[in-house]
Amino acid sequence: MLHERDPELALVTTALRDARAGRPSLVLVTGPLGIGRSALLQRLPAHVADEGARVLRANAAPMEQDFGFGVVRQLLDSLLAGAPRELCERWTHESAGFARMTALADEAGPGPEGHAAAHEPALGGLRSLLEDVCADGPLLILVDDLQWVDTPSLRCLAYLAKRLRGLPAVLVCALRDGEPRGRHPLVGEIADAATHRLPLGPLSAAATAETIHDHLGEPGHEDFVRACHDTCAGNPLALTSVLQDLAAAGHRPTADRTEAARSARPADLRERLARTVRLQPPAVRDLAAALAVLGDHGDPALAARLAGLDPIGSGAALRALGELGLVADRPPEDRTAGPRPRFAHPAVRDAVHASMTVTERERLHDRAAELLYRTGHSDEQVAAQLMAGVTSRHPWAVGVLRAAADTALRRGAPEAAIRCLRRALLDGSLAGEARARLLIDLATAERGLDPAACERHISQAIPLLPTAGQRAAAALRLSPAVLDSTPHSAVDLLRQAAAELGPPDALEGAAREVALRLEARLRQCGVADPAELASAVERLHAMGEEPPTATAAERELAAVLLNAAVLSCRLPAADVTRLARRILEREPVASARVYSALPLTTVALVAADSVDAIGSWLSVEQRLGGRDATVADAFGHLEQAMVLMGRGRPAPAHAHAEHALRLADAHWRELGVASTIALVFTALEMGDPARSVRIPEGASRRRSSCLALTVGLQFLGAAVDAQQGRWAAAVETLMAGGRRLEAAGWRNPVLFPWRPRAAGLHHRLGDLRSALALAEEERLRAEEWGVPVAVGRALRLHGTLVEGEAGEALLREAVGVLRGSANELELARTLLTLGRRLQGRAEADGLLREAAALATACEAPWLAERARRGGGGGARPKDALTRTERRVVALAGRGLTNTEIAGELGVTSRAIEKHLTNSYRKLAVSGRRELIAALPRLQAVKGG
């Protein structure tokens, strides 16, 4: 698999023909490490096989330089296989002559004259021997890695290079660029005698593509080829090593494997490069180590200072690294600046690190940290060097690490901040309050990603702080519970801090602020306890009609108390809206509210069917942030999801919740619980319970302790059961979740509308009495809460269950109420229900058209399609279903289960579930039972 070397191979072939005609030559093949010199020499014997040439080959090695005449012996030993007896005897004689040459050269002393005089007789015998060998045809002599050839063999080769005239032979020597021994005088003599020089260049992109096809067995995607070519810089050794690694891992050369190609670090390549680095002079090794330690932040002058080299020495070392092919110039970001060296392949940096001992690396990183600090580099750059070592002797190290952590937090990288602060804790000079402050900073960074570690470090810091106020403020750094529950150990810390500080009314200034925030946290911790919920509402009433909201702590407490009133419906919705808006009016946009209970105001406004205020507030906040890189950004997406749900747009709400979950995974895993809750309820609202709802690890651990998540997942399971026709199981699960909410005192019909779903299931089971009872309960709760979306939904439920004019009147009333709601999807559903009830009357088509238009605006195509079909303008059922869906529906009609249908069609049960879900939507049925009932109509349409 030798690509783009045809001109070099052709030149050697031509040289052999010229040698047969009496014109011998010496060909010198040069190039950096891995460029393919050895591969070219390996290919030559097969390539010139038709020329009838005798081939002698020798490979030099670094460890064999002390083996006198080792390379010459390799060349001549190949003559012994099948050689005549007299030739073998001559070789034995010549071998003895070589031994005598060495002894005579040592006696003659240094100097070219002494060596020449001592070697002349034996070298003449060597040439005579080669003349005899060439009698039957030309001779091709191949010597690989000339820079490693032992000195006596170099003398022989230099002698021969000057005396090729009259000898029908071609001598081909491969010389690696950049090696110090390549500057040996004898190597220089051989190079000067070269008839042809063949400097090998890197592979082109086309040759890279061919090599990829050779190794991986198929053409590579252009992005994959570009990644391999750019990363390996056309170096055949690097490229083949990367491809072998990728092939071993089962990767194909596709576009989605581009990053794998860029990040590959083949172990064999690293070891070979490390051996090359170890063989370099100290100055070259030191500069390579400095470049590896500094990474992308070091310019040549900085690397030279770290390596302890003057400009002349560093320039020579850098040139040597470039000739070896280990470094290349990187275009400068600033066009006025000079180029900066970069390693030719990522594995080079690994190799340089591998060539150093642990002690050397530790010492070099420490020196690099000091150099970067003294030259004014950024705290994060200095911190990266400090963290590469175990300890540091610098008095400024802790300050730099803390500053770097603060920078990392501001740019949305809490993991980097945590690493910096944990490294700072290793400094043994910190004690008392200084250590406590560092522990608190670390806990602050950890509270989103690792709440257990956050709590542990806060508990370690509190005893080290001198005052009750400081200890209370430290306790507030614990991750706040917004929709999730708080561990008992964390609650104990908060209670102890609050008890030590005293009641807020007895305090002033900063101490009162801390006490109010502690009260807010503790009250939120009891949100699932009906007694605590009632106590919180009493506290809110005690504050009067205008609860204080001037300070951040007052707003946080008001938000928590307001949330208790919302969940329990113990405050009129109008009062909830008024207080929530007051909180928002006084809260700065893009504040640190994410680490408080203030996001509960969003929940309150959604529950109060008053999302206009929070919608505009969030829009401003998102414009100010807009980076999608921080915890605040994740919270912004989650709040946007809640607002969109309040407006009846579950599909875009689901997208925002998924975005929040992705950011939560990266920045604040505890936020994953709230994001999962949002995903569950948006999936339910879309009528798509089978929609993939990924439950992250953090949410799974809190599943039993977080009431909203537990109940939401119960509702989701019930919806799946209902969709698959398991009505009894679905209603039992729904009722269990509803009873759980009631037991906790959570009675809000907007946030948890479980009764309408349970009533619908009872109706399908034929239990109209239970359905009406639930509908009546829902109506009473909705009227008690008093917001349009809840009242309108309850009226639609009741109107659906009641036949005749009474039911029609309830539906008309529901439409009128919902026209005052922000939730347009609920209005669309009610218009659809009323339009179907009035089917055949003049106003029915108008109602259905309006329902379809609203559903389309809400990005609810499933509902829009049902509205269009209800008006007779949509696709016919047989056209709505695909061929596979029709087969699945037919098999379901015969009573087969999902598993049995999957076996019949040779697909997965999940695929059958998806086809049935789509069929339910298209046929405007809610489950398997209604589907079976609709089959005669479907068959009739199909037959027609």
RAZI-V206073 format. One record per run of one state. SS is the DSSP state (alpha for helix, beta for strand, coil for the rest). FROM is the first residue (numbers start at 0). TO is the last residue. If there is no record, write none. Layout:
BEGIN
ss & from & to
SS & FROM & TO
SS & FROM & TO
END
This chain:
BEGIN
ss & from & to
coil & 0 & 4
alpha & 5 & 19
coil & 20 & 23
beta & 24 & 30
coil & 31 & 35
alpha & 36 & 46
coil & 47 & 47
alpha & 48 & 50
coil & 51 & 52
beta & 53 & 58
coil & 59 & 60
alpha & 61 & 63
coil & 64 & 68
alpha & 69 & 76
coil & 77 & 83
alpha & 84 & 107
coil & 108 & 110
alpha & 111 & 135
coil & 136 & 137
beta & 138 & 143
coil & 144 & 144
alpha & 145 & 147
coil & 148 & 149
alpha & 150 & 160
coil & 161 & 167
beta & 168 & 175
coil & 176 & 178
alpha & 179 & 182
coil & 183 & 183
alpha & 184 & 191
coil & 192 & 194
beta & 195 & 198
coil & 199 & 203
alpha & 204 & 215
coil & 216 & 220
alpha & 221 & 231
coil & 232 & 234
alpha & 235 & 247
coil & 248 & 253
alpha & 254 & 262
coil & 263 & 265
alpha & 266 & 277
coil & 278 & 280
alpha & 281 & 296
coil & 297 & 298
alpha & 299 & 306
coil & 307 & 309
alpha & 310 & 323
coil & 324 & 325
beta & 326 & 329
coil & 330 & 338
beta & 339 & 342
coil & 343 & 344
alpha & 345 & 353
coil & 354 & 356
alpha & 357 & 373
coil & 374 & 377
alpha & 378 & 386
coil & 387 & 395
alpha & 396 & 409
coil & 410 & 412
alpha & 413 & 423
coil & 424 & 430
alpha & 431 & 445
coil & 446 & 449
alpha & 450 & 461
coil & 462 & 466
alpha & 467 & 474
coil & 475 & 486
alpha & 487 & 500
coil & 501 & 502
alpha & 503 & 505
coil & 506 & 507
alpha & 508 & 524
coil & 525 & 528
alpha & 529 & 541
coil & 542 & 550
alpha & 551 & 567
coil & 568 & 571
alpha & 572 & 585
coil & 586 & 591
alpha & 592 & 594
coil & 595 & 598
alpha & 599 & 606
coil & 607 & 610
alpha & 611 & 623
coil & 624 & 629
alpha & 630 & 645
coil & 646 & 648
alpha & 649 & 666
coil & 667 & 669
alpha & 670 & 684
coil & 685 & 695
alpha & 696 & 700
coil & 701 & 705
alpha & 706 & 722
coil & 723 & 725
alpha & 726 & 743
coil & 744 & 752
alpha & 753 & 763
coil & 764 & 766
alpha & 767 & 784
coil & 785 & 786
alpha & 787 & 800
coil & 801 & 802
alpha & 803 & 817
coil & 818 & 822
alpha & 823 & 836
coil & 837 & 840
alpha & 841 & 856
coil & 857 & 859
alpha & 860 & 869
coil & 870 & 875
alpha & 876 & 879
coil & 880 & 881
alpha & 882 & 892
coil & 893 & 896
alpha & 897 & 904
coil & 905 & 907
alpha & 908 & 922
coil & 923 & 926
alpha & 927 & 942
coil & 943 & 943
END
